[in-house]
Amino acid sequence: MPHLPKFSRRSVLAASATLPLMPAVAGPAYAAGHAAVERQRVRSFSVGDFTVTTLLAGTRQQDNPQGTFGMNVSAEEFAEESVANFISAETYHGYFTPVVVQTGSQTILFDTGLPGGGVVAALEDAGLAPADITHVVLTHMHPDHIGGMTTDGAEVFSNAAYVAGRVEYDFWNGKDNRIGQMMATNVTPFAEKMTFLEDGQDVRGGITAMAAYGHTPGHMAYMIESGSDQLLLTADMANHHVWSLANPDWEVRFDADKAAAATTRRRVLGMLASEKIPMAGYHMPFPAAGYVDTSGDGFRWMPVTYQMTPA
């Protein structure tokens, strides 16, 4: 069991208090001008005998990226890194990309997106319905990951069993803040259907929880393995293909323990680069899958092209 970073109630609740009020971004309600993105909401990959499908459940343009990424560096350094990577230092696109893993006997959804039905619309594009989901795995309890659990108080994935990290669930459950309140309506009512995992335990054979703490106290990544193939579902370990990879020590607004999150990024990204394992990241540019390589003191993102394309 790895050493667990220390979290104070004050530091974590302060980070959660700054979470933006997420709009109900659903497939049909995407912002005008994103019709091309809306038409391509799913992408499937082969990982051994498993099919891994990324689901674009929402996207939005945001201003002031340094209000979220690189908070501990100068505006000049932030702008220089952005320009060097052909992206604006003034605005950026956010993506919300849950993942479905079909093992042959199970259909496992990782995270549920924002409220508003975006994940259901993307599932439909993948030929799936909420009733097809056998398991819902929650990587952590931020609202954009648990918001799609219910609609108007009704359970969306009524045939599913639920899985969450024990550390994460226990930390937030009952808290009198935005996350605790959303858990009270979207997660806690289904606790009897929920399995709680520790680091290294399996959702099922070939899908293993990996502690990736820092973004939240119990944030989990999941290693997906079938045959000789692997893919790491990193959730919110790294949330931008440039600002989080080229500079893993840059502070991120929504990381509860910023030092622990940076340590986790360096550890996991280093492992991915050295072992050449692809990753899928919840907020990475759609289709949200790619490879990581070392670059100077940091890393660089190589989006997937035709690798892992189903036969």
Buried (B, 14 or more C-beta within 10 A) or exposed (E): EEEEBEBEEEBBBEBBEEBBEBEEBBBEBBBEEBEEBBEEBBBBBBBBEBBBBBBBBBBBEEEEBBEBBBBEBEEEBBBEBBEEBEBEBEEBBBBBBBBBBBBEEBBBBBBBBBBBBBBBBBBBBBEBEBEBBBBBBBBBBBBBBBBBBBBEEEBBBEEBBBBBBBBBBEBBBEBEBBBBEBBBEBBBBBEEBBEBBEBEBEBBEBBBBBBBBBBBBBBBBBBBBBEEBBBBBBBBBBBBBBBBBBBBBBBBBBBBBBEBBBBBBBBBBBBBBEEEBBBBBBBBBBBBBBBBBEEEEBBBBEBBEEEBEEE
